[in-house]
Structure formats: structure tokens, C-alpha cells
């Protein structure tokens, strides 16, 4: 029996916590690129970041899954939790290919990460083997005419919300209305207080 290849966009991050900006961006990319699904790859620890405010990975995953309960084509994945650390994207992609041989994976990254991409582990191998979808980020211009063949820029709305700001708002007792899904608001307020 032949299986049709499915196409999945991998949107990695700490999701510390997940917020409406992440979800709305994933929705836009699904539509713009024609992916079957977007998987939010909850990262145990980004090798290029040392975040001392990083909430336990299982709690971040729990919140992400709860936030995505009504998003059938956007999933929160703990795949990197089961890989050696630090979690390099190249290693994740290789393991995903073995686990899901009938899936074509694309990488979704912000323009700020594209500027850092040469520092990524095995960056040239990723660029040559996997489609990369870049979304705009404030203050991180991308010269689209200079992008390699498998790299594309997608025009998405910019969302003025960040996990850092949400954590600050919780500490200061400010409202999270319209920043995080209502289903996870009590958890965000509890975990980041």
C-alpha cells in the first residue's frame, strides 16, 4: 500500500509560556505554505540560549497541549525530550526522519534565528536537505534575493507579544487577557508567579 507523504512544519522554541502570537503565527504559516500540520517542538534547552527563567519542560508541554486543544492541525511535541541533550536541530531532524519516514519536514524559524543560522550545528547540511520557512521579526531584516534555494520567506503578521513580557506581567500582577488562551491563563499565573 502506498502512503502519501504528509508535510509538517517544525516550529521550535521554549514556549515559556506558549501565547497567542505562537498559535496565530502557526495558523498563518499553515495557510501560506500549504502544510498539513505544524508541530510546536517544545525544546528542553536551546543550545544557543541559557535561560535561567525556563520552567520545567513537562509543565511547558502541558500548557502548550492544553492551549492547542482546539487546533487540530497544530500539535505540541515532546520529541526532543527523548533525544540526547543539548537538542541540536540537525539531530532532531535525523531522528524525526527515522521515526516518520512518510513525512516531509520543514523548519520554521524567525528572521532573528535566520541571522544566527550560520552558528547552528550542521547548518549547511540543514539548508541543503530541508526546506526552511522564515517568518519576519522586528529588527531582523532578511535579503530575500540572497536566500538559498530551499529557504523561503513567508509574509506573516507580526505579533507584539512575548513570553518574556508575559512572565513579567504575571510577576507584576497585570492582566493576561488576549495574550494567552483562556484555557491556560490560570496555569500561566500559577507557574510564573
N, C-alpha and C positions, 0 to 999 in steps of 0.2 A: 504494500500500500504506500502511495506517495503522500508525503506530508508537505503542505505548503509552508514555506518559510514565513515566520512572523517577524515583524520588525519592532524592536524595543529600544527606546531611548533611555540611557542611563544618566540620571541626574544625581550626582553625588554631593554629599555635604554632611555637616554635623547635625543639621536640623535641631538646633539648640536654643529655642524650640522651633518646630515647624510653624509656619504662619501663612496667611492668605497670599502673600507675594509668591511663595513657593508653589502653591497649588494653582493659582491663576496663571503663572508662567508655564507650568507643566501643561495646563489645558491649551494655552495658545500654541505651544510647540507641537502638541499632538495634532492640532488642526493644520498648522502651517507646513509641517513636514510630511504629514500623512503616515505617522507611526501607528502601530496597533496599540501599543501601551507605552507608558513612561514608568520606569521603576525608580523611586527615590532610594538611592543606595545610602543608607544611614552608615556613616563612617565611624568606626571605633576611635580613630585618631588620625587626622590628616598629617602626613609626614612633613609638610611644609609649615604647619602651624603647631604651636604649643599653647593650647588654650586651657588655662587653669580653671576657667568657669564651665568646663564641659561636664554636663550632667551625665550620670551613668547611662551607658548605651542602651540598656534594656528599657529604661524609662523614656528615653528619646524615641525609641522604636515604638513603644506602647502608645505614646501620644501621636506619632505620625500615623499609625494604623487606625487609631480612633478618628483622627482628623480626616482620613481618606475613606471612611466607611461608605459615603455616598458618591464616590468617584470610581466607577467600575474599571476605568482604563488607566488609573494611576495607582500604583502599589508601593507600599513601603517594604523594603527588602533588608533582611539581616544577613545577606550573603557574605559580606565582608567580615562579619563577626566570627566566621568559621575558617578564616584564612590566616596564615602567619602574619604577624604584625612587625613593622607598620604596613598598612594596607596600600600598596602601590597599585595604581590603576592598571598598569600592564599585567600584573599578576592576577588581578580580579578579572580582567577580560579573558585571559587564557583559561582560568578556571570556569568562567561562565560558558565559554565555547565548548568545553568538555561536558559540562552538565546539561547544556541546552543546545545540542548540535543543530536543531532545526530553527534556530533563532538568529537573526541578523542584528547585532548590537551596534548602536551609535552612541557616541559620547556627547553629552550636553554640558557645556561649560559657559561661564560668564566671560565677557571680554577681558575682565581683570585677570582671570586664570589663563586666558589665551596669551596674555603678555608674559606670564610666568612659565608658559608651557615648555620652553627650552630647558628649564630646570627639572622637569618631570623625569622620573625614571623611565628610560627607554622611549623617550618622546618621539624620536624618528620612527621607531617601529610602530607606535600607535598611529601616527599620522599616515604611514604607508598602508596600514591594514584595516583601519576603522574609520567610518565617516565621523566627522566631528561637527557638531552644530553649536555655533556660538550665538549667545544672546547678548544684547547691549547692556553695558553697565556704565553708570555715570562716571565720567573722568577717565574712561579706558577706551580711547578711540581705536578702531581697527581699520586698517587699509584693506578693503575687500579685494582690490585688484591684485594684492600680493599674496592672497591665500593659496595654499597648496590645493591640488585637485579634489581631494576628499574632504576638504574643510569648507563649510559654508556659514554665512551669517544669516540669521533669521531676524526679521523685524518684529520685535515684541514690545509691548508697553513696558515702561519702567515703573516699578512699584516702590514707593517711598516708605518701605517698612523693612526693618532688620531685626534679626534675633537679638543682637546686642541692645537695641533700643527697647525691645520687649522686656528683656531681663531688667534693664534699668527702670522701666515703668512699674514692674512688679515690686522692685525694692522700694520705690518711692510711693507706692500705693495708688498709682494712676490707673485709669480705665484701659482695658484691652479691647474695647468694643471695636469691631470691624478690622481688627489686626490679626486675631486668631479665630478659628472656628469655635462657635459657642460650645460644641461638644467637649473641647479640651480646655476651655478657659479655666475651670476650677483646678485642673491638674497643673496648668502653667503657673497659676497663682500659688499653688501649694509647693511645687518643686523649686521655684525660683525665688521664693520669699527670703 
